[in-house]
Amino acid sequence: MLADIMAREPKPQPNLILAESVEAWGNKYGQSEDGYISGLVAALRENKNLHVWATFDPVDYLPLPMLANGSKLAGRVRKITVLRNVLVFAPVALTWIAVGQATKGFQEYIQANTTGVANFLDFWQNGYDILPPEYRISEVALVDAIIILAVIALTLIASILGGKAEKQTSGGEAFADRERTALAIEIGLFMYDKQKPTASVINSSVANSVARLRTSTTALEASAKSLAATAKNLVSATKALDKSAKDIAAKKGKKVRTESSFDFDQFDSSNFGSSTYEAPKYEPAKFDFEKYEFGELDASEPAPKKKWKFR
């Protein structure tokens, strides 16, 4: 029952199969909104204006795929690179801010201590309760060192992730390019017969028809051979039945007439199903009136029937 239901299901049409392939490719590579992809899918589903779409070369009009395999990693690498480039200038800016604050504090220190010996580096290091601790040279040097180490680490991370992203992108591009080429060939093969009738298109159509005809001929020859083998088996079975009937009649002491109008011994199963078979010719039967003599017809009236009286 299940086999009968499956056999009744209609086969999918080639245009719908191609439409699903094109739509799946567009969704996979983020090009479903492209004009060529959306228009071609609609034309294939409606099976309209295919001769117009056949004029567009799919190799040229298929959009380039947008790879998501290495794009995320490449985006992270770009962010890390931007952060590293900014941090490169952070120690310089921080140092000059600290120098400005130290100079301003040192000026106040000199005005308050006019008789003492003034030393800028000593003031920048100790502060003398004028310069805040975060602007002292030791604190600024420590922060600069941390920023420089961060820049070095970010440079290494960006280099490693950049190489990995480039490798993924190159591999993904090669795979996507192969898929794009395969889809373009599939579209071109389907649209080739939809073009305007030119010499090359007509030759291709004729070649396809001849190939299908050869396939059908091969199938018919195989069927004819199968039918010939079946007929031969039937002949053998009929002979066996005739022989069995004769044996049974011989045991019972009866004579059974087994003559048949068909001579199985002269049956040639090799010619069964051959295309050179000629039907027998029949001629109407002819009757020769001269070979037979007919007497004169008795045209007299028949004698009346006697009526019997019953008592």
C-alpha positions in Angstrom: 0.0 0.0 0.0 2.8 2.4 0.9 4.6 1.6 -2.4 1.4 2.5 -4.3 1.0 5.8 -2.5 4.7 6.7 -3.2 4.3 5.7 -6.8 1.4 8.0 -7.2 3.3 11.0 -5.9 4.2 13.4 -8.8 7.9 13.9 -9.5 9.2 17.4 -8.7 9.6 19.7 -11.6 13.2 20.7 -12.6 12.4 24.4 -12.4 11.2 24.1 -8.8 14.3 22.1 -7.9 16.5 24.8 -9.3 14.6 27.5 -7.6 15.1 25.8 -4.2 18.8 25.5 -4.9 19.2 29.1 -5.9 17.2 30.3 -2.9 19.2 28.1 -0.5 22.5 29.4 -1.8 21.3 33.0 -1.4 20.2 32.4 2.2 23.5 30.6 3.0 25.7 33.5 1.8 23.4 36.4 2.7 22.5 37.3 -0.9 18.8 36.4 -0.8 17.8 40.1 -1.3 20.0 40.4 -4.5 18.1 41.4 -7.6 19.3 38.6 -9.7 18.7 35.9 -7.0 15.2 37.1 -6.0 14.1 37.6 -9.7 15.4 34.3 -10.9 13.8 32.4 -8.0 10.4 34.1 -8.8 10.7 33.3 -12.5 11.6 29.7 -11.9 8.7 29.2 -9.4 6.2 30.7 -11.8 7.9 29.2 -14.9 7.6 32.5 -16.8 9.9 34.7 -18.8 12.7 32.0 -18.6 13.8 32.9 -22.2 14.6 36.4 -20.9 16.6 35.1 -17.9 18.4 32.8 -20.2 20.1 35.8 -21.8 21.9 36.6 -18.5 25.2 34.8 -17.9 25.0 33.4 -14.4 28.8 33.5 -14.0 28.7 37.3 -14.3 25.4 38.0 -12.5 25.6 35.7 -9.5 26.6 37.9 -6.6 29.8 37.3 -4.6 29.1 35.3 -1.4 29.3 37.1 1.9 31.4 34.8 4.1 30.5 34.5 7.8 33.1 31.9 8.6 36.0 34.3 9.1 34.2 37.6 9.1 33.5 37.5 12.9 37.1 36.7 13.8 38.3 39.3 11.3 36.1 41.9 13.0 37.5 41.1 16.4 41.0 41.5 15.0 40.2 44.9 13.6 38.8 46.0 17.0 41.9 44.7 18.8 44.1 46.5 16.3 42.3 49.8 16.8 42.6 49.5 20.6 46.3 48.7 20.3 46.9 51.7 18.0 45.2 54.0 20.6 47.1 52.6 23.5 50.4 53.2 21.7 50.0 57.0 22.3 48.5 56.7 25.8 51.9 56.6 27.7 53.1 59.7 25.9 49.9 61.6 26.7 50.0 60.4 30.3 53.6 61.3 30.8 53.1 64.9 29.4 50.1 65.4 31.6 52.2 64.3 34.6 55.0 66.6 33.6 52.6 69.6 33.3 51.2 68.9 36.8 54.7 68.5 38.3 55.9 71.7 36.7 52.9 73.6 38.1 53.5 72.2 41.6 57.2 72.8 41.4 56.6 76.5 40.7 54.4 76.7 43.8 57.1 75.0 45.8 59.8 77.5 44.7 57.6 80.4 45.6 57.0 79.0 49.1 60.7 78.1 49.6 62.8 80.9 48.2 65.9 80.3 50.4 66.1 76.5 49.8 67.8 74.5 47.1 65.2 73.4 44.5 65.5 70.1 42.5 62.7 69.3 39.9 63.2 65.5 39.8 63.3 65.4 43.6 60.1 67.4 43.8 58.5 65.1 41.1 59.4 62.1 43.0 58.5 63.2 46.6 55.8 65.9 45.9 56.3 67.7 49.2 52.6 67.6 49.8 52.0 69.8 46.8 52.0 67.3 43.9 49.2 64.6 44.0 50.5 60.9 44.3 49.1 59.9 40.9 51.2 62.5 39.1 54.5 61.5 40.7 57.1 60.0 38.5 57.0 56.5 40.0 53.3 56.2 39.5 53.4 57.6 36.0 56.2 55.2 35.0 54.3 52.2 36.4 51.2 53.1 34.4 53.2 53.7 31.3 54.9 50.3 31.7 51.5 48.5 32.1 50.2 50.3 29.0 53.3 49.3 27.0 52.9 45.6 28.1 49.2 45.8 27.0 50.2 47.1 23.6 52.7 44.3 23.2 50.1 41.7 24.2 47.5 43.1 21.9 50.0 43.1 19.0 50.7 39.4 19.6 47.0 38.6 19.9 46.1 40.6 16.7 48.9 38.8 14.8 47.7 35.3 15.8 44.0 35.9 15.3 44.7 37.8 12.1 46.5 34.8 10.6 43.8 32.5 11.8 41.1 34.7 10.3 42.9 35.0 7.0 43.3 31.2 6.8 39.6 30.7 7.5 38.6 33.4 5.0 40.8 32.0 2.2 39.5 28.5 2.8 35.9 29.7 3.0 36.3 31.8 -0.2 37.7 28.8 -2.1 34.7 26.6 -1.0 32.2 29.4 -1.7 33.7 30.0 -5.1 33.3 26.3 -6.0 29.7 26.4 -4.8 29.1 29.5 -6.9 30.6 28.0 -10.0 28.6 24.8 -9.5 25.3 26.8 -9.2 26.2 28.9 -12.2 26.7 25.7 -14.3 23.4 24.3 -13.1 21.6 27.5 -14.0 23.3 27.6 -17.4 22.4 24.0 -18.2 18.8 24.6 -17.3 18.5 27.9 -19.2 20.4 26.6 -22.3 17.2 25.2 -23.9 15.2 28.3 -23.0 17.3 30.5 -25.2 16.2 31.7 -28.6 16.3 28.9 -31.3 19.8 29.1 -32.7 21.8 26.5 -34.5 23.7 25.4 -31.3 20.5 25.2 -29.3 18.7 23.2 -32.0 21.7 20.8 -32.2 21.7 20.4 -28.5 18.0 19.6 -28.4 18.3 17.1 -31.2 21.2 15.4 -29.5 19.2 15.2 -26.3 16.2 13.7 -28.2 18.5 11.1 -29.9 20.0 10.1 -26.5 16.5 9.7 -25.0 15.4 7.7 -28.1 18.4 5.4 -27.7 17.6 4.8 -24.1 14.0 4.0 -24.9 15.1 1.6 -27.7 17.4 -0.2 -25.3 14.6 -0.6 -22.8 12.3 -2.0 -25.5 14.9 -4.5 -26.6 15.3 -5.7 -23.0 11.5 -6.0 -22.7 11.3 -8.0 -26.0 14.0 -10.4 -24.8 12.2 -10.9 -21.5 8.9 -11.6 -23.3 10.7 -14.1 -25.6 12.0 -15.9 -22.6 8.6 -15.9 -21.0 7.0 -17.4 -24.2 9.7 -20.1 -24.3 8.9 -21.0 -20.7 5.2 -21.2 -21.5 6.0 -23.5 -24.5 8.0 -25.8 -22.2 5.2 -25.8 -19.6 2.6 -26.7 -22.2 4.7 -29.6 -23.5 5.1 -30.8 -20.0 1.3 -30.6 -19.4 0.6 -32.5 -22.7 3.0 -35.2 -21.6 1.5 -35.5 -18.2 -2.0 -35.8 -19.8 -0.8 -38.6 -22.0 0.8 -40.4 -19.1 -2.4 -40.1 -17.0 -4.5 -41.4 -20.0 -2.2 -44.3 -20.5 -2.5 -45.4 -16.9 -6.3 -45.2 -17.1 -6.4 -47.1 -20.4 -8.0 -44.3 -22.3 -6.9 -42.6 -25.5 -6.8 -38.9 -25.2 -6.6 -36.8 -28.3 -3.8 -34.2 -27.7 -3.5 -32.9 -31.2 -3.3 -29.2 -31.4 -3.4 -26.7 -34.2 -0.2 -25.1 -32.9 3.1 -27.0 -33.6 5.2 -26.3 -30.5 8.2 -28.1 -32.0 8.4 -25.7 -34.8 8.1 -22.6 -32.6 11.1 -20.3 -32.8 11.2 -18.2 -29.6 14.2 -16.2 -30.9 12.0 -14.4 -33.4 9.4 -13.5 -30.7 9.1 -9.8 -30.5 11.1 -9.2 -33.6 10.2 -6.2 -35.7 10.5 -8.3 -38.9 7.5 -10.5 -38.2 5.0 -10.6 -41.0 1.4 -11.6 -40.5 0.1 -14.5 -42.7 -1.9 -13.5 -45.7 -5.4 -14.9 -46.1 -7.2 -15.4 -49.4 -11.0 -15.8 -49.8 -12.2 -19.3 -50.5 -13.2 -20.0 -54.1 -16.0 -22.5 -55.0 -16.0 -24.1 -58.4 -19.6 -24.7 -59.5 -18.6 -26.7 -62.6 -17.2 -29.6 -60.5 -20.6 -30.3 -59.0 -23.9 -31.3 -60.7 -27.2 -30.3 -59.3 -30.5 -32.0 -60.3 -33.7 -30.2 -61.2 -35.5 -28.6 -58.4 -38.8 -30.2 -57.4 -41.2 -27.3 -57.7 -44.4 -29.5 -57.1 -46.5 -28.9 -54.1 -46.0 -31.2 -51.1 -48.6 -33.9 -50.4 -51.1 -33.0 -47.8 -50.6 -34.4 -44.4 -53.0 -37.1 -43.2 -55.1 -36.4 -40.3 -55.5 -39.2 -37.8 -58.8 -39.7 -36.0 -58.7 -40.8 -32.5 -61.5 -42.4 -30.7 
